[in-house]
Amino acid sequence: MRIVKLIVFIWALVIITNGYSQPFVLKADDYKHYADRFNTMEDEPIVQAVPNSEAWQWMRHNIPLFDCPDKSFEEIYYFRWWTLRKHIKKTDQGYVLTEFLVNRSYADKYNLISSALGHHIYESRWLHDQQYMDDNLRIWYRGNNGKPLSHLRAYSSWNIDAVYNRYLVNGNEEPLKNYLPDFINDYSGWEHEKRTSTALFWQYDVRDAMEETISGGRKEKNPRPSINGYMYGNAKALAAIAKLAGDANTGQLYSRKADSIKTEVQQKLWNAKSRFFEVRKEQGDTLANVMEEIGFIPWYFNLPDARYNVAWKHLMNPRHFNAPAGITTADRSHPGFRTHGCCKCEWDGAVWPFATAQTLTAMANLLNNYKQSEVTKNDYFLQLKKYAASQHKGGKPYIGEYADEKTGEWLTKDDRGRYYNHSTFNDLVITGLAGLRPRADNIIEVNPLLSAKQWDWFMLDNILYHGKVVTIIWDKTGKKYGKSKGLSVWANGKLVAKSKKLRQVTGKL
């Protein structure tokens, strides 16, 4: 026991001495070849805060390390960190994260666009250096002479939910308390601008970041599962943040708002015939009668009651959403599928990483938080592998805007969407595949979403979680890594949970 305590003490000392965390088992430089290869794939036409020449040094100091038997999958994991780094931009007010590398006419100050900010927060919450997102949030909410940037609400957003979920990783509640008035003002702005006569919110499909859908249009003010899921998530997050700040009345107020949205979504956006959440048409006050991928978004926020889980039967059905190259944004059997996209945007069926990331996050919540039989861990693993495989172009790693559902061909031909920072991937690996489920208390919960038949081993190391370096190891025989047979979870080099089987485990940090 004394030896174990000494090892843990030395491990903590190493972390403090070096100024950044150290992996417990894996050696960071064993993965340097990925960054070296990515650097050779381009002439680096746009350079922001961290150039390619410094990419590996930045990655080495900032990211969890991932090791698995599928090296093509592993490569995409490192590729997505390499691309995220490209979007870190230094401004006169601090760091920001961009969506496009090229300047866009409809962007806000510093080429910022709010549509994927929730994705940026979820993905970057695993970076060890918190300054990037600390600055980014401050600039978005206070960078306009103390006020929000003008385009903060230009697109539907789940930013407040994302910031709260970032807290579940870093454990730092002070920024939440500090931004509580800003978040309340933001939520009130949405209520003033987009709430209907009921508890539901409406949105144009283009301002949902989903132009040219089957269900809506650029000028239709329709209540949609997307924005209503977001606002439910934001209200639940505000209730939790207010509770942390000791403001019970505000917490109760936003809990009631969330409950009202939930009731309305289940009553008015559920199509009993298709058994799916759908857009409600403003014109005629009827459902759109088309299943779209946004119908899965309510589970991203754990909104629906269990009886609505039947909607997930459509996900793995090739007739509806399960296409060869990924999850389609609309029902493949609908007459309007892939018929009227325009303007370099097409949300009437093509595969979008933005939506795929949302659906897989929702699917992980379903598998972890609901009793259901509609989808399995294997289904999650297969869809995540398909998502990883889709991120290629010309035999090289690539992430773009949207793709053909059959061939996987990227449908934007110019460089506008090159390295498109419009989705998550690594957050799905950490919280879904490897199964680290962030929570506010001192319990660490891990539930990998794959079976023992799929991989004999994998490891996530150097995960900075609640101020500790967490390592998740699956080693079927115990011979690959030599630490423990089966599933084991370590914090600062100390074993905190284990199982011989690949299943949910919990332990105390």
N, C-alpha and C positions, 0 to 999 in steps of 0.2 A: 504493500500500500504506500509506503514511504517513497519507493522508487517511482510509482505512478504519479504521485503528487509532485515529485521533483521534475519529472518529464514535463508535466503540465506547466509548472512554474517557468522552466527553461523556455518552453514553447512561447508562453506569453511574453517573456523577456525579449525573445528574438523579434516578435512582432513590434514591440515598443521601440527597440533599438533601431530597426530598419526604417521605421516611419511608415511602413505599410505592411499589410498582412502577408504571411507566407503560407504556401500550400502545405498541407500535412503529409501527403504522400506523393503526389505528382510533381514532376519537375517542369517548371514553366517553359524552359527553353526547348523542351521536347516538342513544343507546338509552334515554335518560331517559324518553322518552314512554311506554315500556312500563310502568315503575313508576308513572308519573302515572296511566295508565289503570287499572291494577290497584287503585290507591288509591281510585278513584271507584266501584269495584264493590261496596263494602261499607261498613258503618257501624263497622267495627273493634270488635266486641263484646269481644274479649279482646286485651289488649296485654301483651307480655312485654318482653324487654330492648331491642328495637329497634322503635319504633312506625312506623306507615306513613309518618309525616311525615319520618322519617329513613331510609326504606328505600332511596332511590336513593343517598344519600351512603354508606350501608353497602355497597351493591352496587358502587358505583364504586371503592371501596377494596379490595374483597375478591374479585371474580370475574373469570375469563377472559371476554373479550368474544367474541361469536360473530356472524358476518355470513354470510347465505346468501340465495339468490334466493327461497326459499319463506318468505315472511314469517309465515305462520301457524305454521310449524315453529319459526322463530326466536322468535316470541312465547312459545311454550311453554318454550323454553330460559330466557328471562328470568323467566317466571312461576314456574318451579320454584326459582330462586334467591330470588325474592321470597317464596315460601311457606316455604322452608327457614328464612329469616331470622325468620319468625314464631315458630318453634319454639325459638329461642335464649332461654333463661330464666336470669336472674341469681338465684343463691341465696346463702346465707350462706357457702357453701364455694367459690363460683365459678360458672362457666357450665355449663349442661346443655342437651341437646337433647331435647325431648319428642317423643312420637309423636302424641298427641292434644292439641289445645289445651284441650278441656274435661277436667276432672278425672275420673279413672276409679277406681273402688273397688278394683280389683285392681292398681293401680300401686304402685310402691315410693316411697320418699322423693322429694319434688319432682315427683310425677306421672310418674315414669320407668317405662318398660316396656322389657324387654330384647329383645323379639322382633325388632325391626328395627334393633338397634344396629349390626349389620354393615353394613346399608345406609347408616346415618348416617355411619359412618366412611368408607366408599368415596366417598360423595357429597361430604362436607365436606373431604376431603383436598385439594381444589383451592382451598379458601379461602386467601387470603393471610395472614389473621390466624390463627395456629395456636393461640391461647389457648383458643378455644371448645372444640375437641376435646381439647386438653391437659387442661383443667379437667374436661370431661365424663368422660374416661377415669379421671382420678384419683378423681373422686367415685364412679364405678361400682365401681372396684376397691379404694378405700381410704376411701371416704366414710362408713363405718360404724365410727367410732373405729379407723381404720387397717385395717379389714377390708372385704371387698366388701359392697355393698348386699345385702339379704336375698333379693331377687328376681333376682339376676344369672343364675342358672341356671333360672329359671322357664320359659324357652322355649329351644328348640334355638338354637344360635348359632355363627357363624363369626367371632367377634370377634377371636381371635388372628390368624387369617389376614388379617382386614381391617386390623388395626394394622400387620402386616408390610407389606401393600400400601400403606399410607399412607407408611411409610418409603421405599418405592420412589419416591415422589413428592417428599417433602421432604428425603430423604437424611440425616436426623438419626437416628443409631443409638443415641444415649444413652438416650432413653426406652425403647427395646426392652430394653436391658441392665438398666435400672432395674426394669422390670416383669417380668423373666424369672421371679423366684420367684412372683409373683402369678399369672402365666399357668400355671406348672407346677401350682400349687395348684388353679387352676380346672380344668385338664384332669384332674387326679387326682379332683376332685369328680365330674366327669362319669363317669369310669371306675367310681367307687364306686356312683354312683346309677343309671346307665343302661347299663352294658355287660352284654352277654349272657354266656353261658358260653364264647363264642368271642370273636373280635376285634370283632364287630359291636356296635352300640349300638341300643337300642330307644327308642321314644318314643310317647306318646299323640298322636293327630293334633292335638288341641287345643293341646298343648304344642309342637307343630311350627309353631304359629301358623296351623294349617290345619284348622279345625273342620269336622266333618261331611263327611269325604271318603268316596269310594266304598270305598276299600280298608281303612279302619280305623274308629276310634271313640274316644270320649272316655275309654274305660277299657281299650282294647286296647294291650298292650305290644308293638308290632310293630317289628322292624327295618325301617327306611325308607331309601330312597336319599338323602333330604334330610339327616337327622342324621348318617348315615355319610359323606356327602360333606363335611359341615361338620367332622367330627372328623378326617377325613383332611387337610383343608386346615389345620386347627389344628395337627395333628402336624407337617406339613411346615413350617409357619411356625415352630413351636417349635424344630425342628431347625436352621433357618436362623438364628434368633435366638441359640440357644446357640452356634452357630459364630461369630457376630459377637462374642459375649461371651468367646470363647476356651475354651469348655467343650466339648471334643470328645466326651467320654463321654455327656453329656446329648444332644448333637446326634445321635450314633449311636443312642441309645436311642429318640428320637422318630422317627428315620428308619425304624427297624425297626417301630415301632408303625404308622406310615403304610403301610408295605409290607404289614403283616398285614391292615389294613383293606381295602386295595386288592384283595388276593387274595380275601378273603371277599365283598366286594361283587360282584366279577366271577363268583365261583363260585355264590353263593347268592341274589343279587338280580337276576340276569340271566335273563330268560325267553327261551329259545331259540326258542320258537314265535312269540311276538309280536315278538321281537328288540328288547327294551326292558328297562330296569331297572325293577323293580317292588317294591312292598312285600311282605315275607314275613310271612305270618300266624302269629302266635304259636300260635293254636289250629290244630293239625294240621300245623304246620311246612311249609306249602305256600305258593306264591306266590299273591298276591291275584287274579291273572289280570285285571288292569285296568291299562291304560296311563294314567298321570297325569303332569302336567307336571313333577313332582318327579323323574321319570326322566331329565331333562336336567341336573339339578344336578351330577352327578359331573364334568361337563366344566367347570363353574365353577371347579373346582380342578385341572383337567387330570389327573383320576384315571384314566380308562379307557385301555386299550391301543387301538390303532388299529382293530382288528377289530370293536370295538363301535360304531364311528361309524355303522353302518347304522341305528341308532336314529333318526338325524336325518332319515331319509326320511319319517318320520311328521309332522314339523313343518309342512311346507308343504302337506300333504294336507288338503283341506277336510273329508274324511271323519273325520279324527282330531283335529287341533289348530288348524288354520288357519280361524278363523271371521271373518266380516265385520268385527267390532269388535275383534278381537285374538286372542291365543293362549289357548285354553281350558285350564282347570286339570285337565281329564280328557278322555279319548277321547270324541269326539262320537258315535261309533257304539256305545258301551257302553249296555246297557239301563238302567243306573243313572244315566246322565247327567242332571243337573239334577232329581233326584227326591226328595232327602231333606235339603236344607239346612234349617237352623233357626237360631234365636237370633240373627238378623241377621248370620249368617255362613254362607257356602255355598261350599265348596271342591269340590263335585262337578261342576264344569264351568264355572261363571261365570268371567269374566276378572278377575284380580287384578293390579294393578300390582306388588305384592310379587313375585309369581311371574314376571311378564313381564320385570321387571328382571333376575331371576336367569337366566332362559332366554336373554336377549339377551347378558348377560355371558358365559355359557357358550358361546353361538354365536360370539361374537367370539374366544374362546379356540380354538374348533374351527377357525375360518378362519385363525387366525394360527399355531397350534401343531401342526396335524395336516395330513397329506396326505389329502385326501378329496374326494369328488365329490357328496356328499349335499345340501349347501346351497352357495349362492354369495354373493358380496358383494351382489348385487342383492336376494337374499332378506333379508339383514340390513337393508338400506336400506328395503325395503318394510315389514318388520315394525316397524322403528323409526318410520317415518312413520305407520303405523297406530296405534302407541302414542301418538305425539304428537297425532294427530287425536282419539283417544279422550278426551283430557284437556280436555273442554269440557262445559258444562251451560248450557242456555238461551242458547246463542250466545256464552258467555263462557268464558275459561279456568277450569278447575276440576279438582281432583284429589280423588277420593273413595276409598272402600274397594274396592268390586267392582261389576262391570257385566254387563249382559246381553250375551251373545256375539253376538247378531244385531243388536240395535238400538243398543247402546252406552249404553243408559239406566242411570244409576247406581241400584243397588238398595237403598241405604240412604237412607231418606227424611228422617231427622232430621239435625241438625247435628253429630252425634257424629264423623263422618268427614270433616268439612269441613277442607280443607287437610291431608289425611292424610299424615303424614310416615312412610311405610311402604314406600318404594321409592326407587330411583335413577332418574334420567333424564339429568342432565347428565354424569354419569360415563360413560354410554353414548355420548353425543355426543363427548366428549373422547377416550375410549380406543377406541371402536368406529368411529363415523362419521368423525371426523377422524383417528383411528388412532394417537394417541400411546400407545405401549406402555411403561408404566413398568418400569424395570429398575434394578438396583443399581449397575451400572458406569457409566463415563463415556461410554457410547455412547447416542445418542438414536435411537430407532427409531420410524418413522411409517409406518403402513399403512392408509390410508383405506378404509373398507368401503362404497364406492359406485363406480359406473363413471362415466367421462367423459361418457356419454350422459345421465346424470341431472341433474347440475348443471355448469354451465360455470365456476362459481366458488364459493368459500366461504373464510372465514378464521376461525381462532381466534387471538386475540391476548391478550397479557397473562396467559399461563399461567405461573404461578410453579412452576418445575420444577428441582430440584437447585440452588436458589438463583439461578437465572437466569430472565429473562423470555423465554419461548419463544413464537414466532409460527409458525403453520402456514398456508400460503397455497396454495390451488389456484386458478389463473388460466389457463384453457385458452388464451386468446389473449395474455395478458400485458397487456391493455389495461384491465382492470377496476381493478387496484391499482397497476399500473406498477412492480412490483418485479422480477418474473421470469416468464417464460412457463412454464407447467406447474406442477408441485408444488415448493414450496420451503419449507425449514425454517430458521428464524433463531433465534439465541440472543443476547440483549442487542444486537440490531440487526446481528449478524454472520451471514452465510449459512453454514450448517453442512451442508446437504444439499439436493440438488435433482434433479429428473427432469422431462423433457418430458412423460412419461406419468404417469397417476395410478396409482402402484404403490408398493410398499414401498421406503423409502429409509432409510439410516442415516448417521450422521455422528458426529463427536466433539464433545463439549461443551467 
